[in-house]
């Protein structure tokens, strides 16, 4: 044995270890144990060697603290078990405990780990009875075995053992087949015939062969198989033998200048061929270097690889490109992890943070008068933004001095210069100098960056000197449009077209003539410039089509200089005929179906339509209505509240040229079903006459009134000699009903009114106001008796007064005549009321 450590330090160390073991022992009494895990390892393990991997999630998913009872072993979060010191297994077995704790839930669990050292090959026979009796459990279906990737041996290295319980009764021989045994990669594994031990003959690359499934057989020497074939999986445990690699040799990113801090630039990605979801593939990123080094402008997220900006001071005009050297490391970035580097190139994009400006404040140029479409000046523009970009291209504007639009300024896209041109002739006599104010801006708006302020727009002044030039006469306007009515007489004055000398400002000494080869429709007076018709212009002639032409007129001054002008002659149509309606007679039945009224223009012209229709008599607009049909027709229909009859309606028609005419149409509005039922007068031609309700009522009331008059007259004739005095009280206190009116002028006897050939005429139109009138002829004279309030007793008395004035009758005689009869009627009525 090795001597004990000398001194109090050794004793304290042993005491601490014993206390730790005692604590773990006590803790194990209160913890729930998970299933045991067994690893087959070499008898000697170097420090940092991966022993195996334990499934911690299966035991406790929410483990927050992971510890080992043996300080020689370190447990990682993914369950990997590593050695911290050099370990030599003095015995064939070593045991320690993995403790899992959930602090919040106060839950603890433990996993027992057994390390078995590789055993040397021994030749044991299955006939050894004692060995068979010592087996504790069935071994024909063991758990899947594992083998460390790139294991250093020694080889052959036992990785698992299969045994059959039937070996108690039989002499069992073991064999196997599958990948790694008798299939590629052949010879990597074999199984001992007598013991069932499975051995590996060499190292295995997990990235090439992550696992092997072999089939194990247990047979007797005579070929009997007491066990069914066993499928056994050999899993290759991952070794961190692959360094992570970036997916691109160079990453290219773009970010605008002066962007906010924290702006995402891009993401770098890397791959690791080791087993996923382990520390071997837990990658971490960091920036190793940055060019230019200071100040640092970028950062990378250590897990996602996302690159972001650290500052808003990125300036393309200062540094247009940044180069980052980025490292990626596995094992969650721990120093012993494998690493690799990559490059990220970040290009700073341009924004319009630099306003354009002029190199000078004033420019001068000159141009001759009357020149047009000529370039007179190029104005340079300076801009610090990226060349040939929207932030660099300039746009020029003339903000002052170009009110008459004589100048334009454009941009040369190649040189970014402003090209000033004259597009409208200048007149020296009007002005000799033009002062222009020009501004410049970019095609896109200026961006105010965080550390700058808004800039004023750059301006410059251009002085344009206009040079005098001896010029010819000028027509004003240069194009004179005139309209000539067709068939106008030859020599008719249609207009006057004169030119002026720009030097003198008048028309003296200028003569005119029409240039050769022009149309011969007009002539111009050589001195006055008057335009007259030269021929009879008829639009309908083929030679006059098209009905317009341009005539070039020349103006020549005393120095022989010439000016030109253009007369645009248009021959316009004249409507020589009035518009007419055809037909003019229409018939409408009670269904009020509209009739179609069509206007005809004898002077056919495409310019005369559309026509405008209207009812000339506004008083008839309330009884009739129109609706458009097409350019030459309308619909006419009556409204619902007009009587039947014949109507004369004036219709006015106006064409697009202003020509107007009025025609009278006759519309018979008949109470019929079909037009054949109506006669020429507008009445229904049926033999049966239909009377209205008011007509029947008028006839009945008239008959009753006539009968009442006859009875009254007969009573007066029979009671003439008898007179009974009637006091005024009877008349004043009783209702008096009387239809008696004053007799005619020729009645001589107040007591007798002879009836001679009495004729009663019923008035048709008396019904309209609720009054029925009858005319009674008495003695050759006519007098009316009315019912309904039109004539009263007062009117009768007035009539009697008139007769008294004429000397024929007196008021007292007429009163005596009526009182005798009214009194009787009153007394009779009063008696009836009492009874």
Buried (B, 14 or more C-beta within 10 A) or exposed (E): EEEEEEEEEEEEEEEEEEEEEEEBEEBBEEBEEBEEBBBBBBBEBEEEBBBBBBEBEEBBEEBEEBBBBBEBBBBBEBBBBBBBEEBEBEEEEBEBBBBBBBEEEEBBBBBBBEBBBBEEEEEEEBEEEEBBEEEEEEBBEBEEBBBBBBBEEEEBBBBBBBBBBBBEEBBBBBBBBBBBBBEEBEEBBBBBEBBBBBBBBEBBBBBEBBBBEBEBBBBBEEEEEBBEEBEBEBBBBBBBBBBBEBEEEEBEBEBBBBBEEEBEBBBBBBEBBBBEEBBBBBBBBBBEEBEEEEEEBBBBBBEEBBBBBBBBBBBBEEEBEBEBBBBBBBBBBEEEBBBBEBBBBBEBBBBBBBBBBBEEEEBEBEBBBBBEEEEBBEBBBEBBBBEEBEBBBBBBBBEEBBEEEBBBBEBEEEEBBBBBBBEEBBBBBEEBEBEBBBBBBBEBEBBEBEEEEEEEBBBBBBBBEBEEEEBBBBBEEEEBEBEBBBBBEEEEEBBEBBBBBBBEEEBEEBBBEBEEEBBEBBBBBEEEBBBBBBBEBEBEEEEBEEBBBEBEBBBBBEEEBEBBBBBEBEBBBBBEEBBBBEEBEBBBBBEEEBBEBBBEBEBEBEEBBEBBBBBBBEEBBEBBBBEEBEEBBBBBBBEEEBEBEBBEBEBBBBBBBEBBBBBEBBBBBBBBEEEEBBEEEBBBEEEEEEEEEEEEEBBEBBEEBBEEBBEBBEEBEEBBEEBEEBEEEBBEEBEEEEEBBBBBBEBEEBBEBEBEEEEBEBBEEBBEEEBBBBBBBBBEEEBEBBBEEBBEBEEBBEBBBEBBEEEEBBEEBBEEBBBBBBBBBBBEBBEEEEE
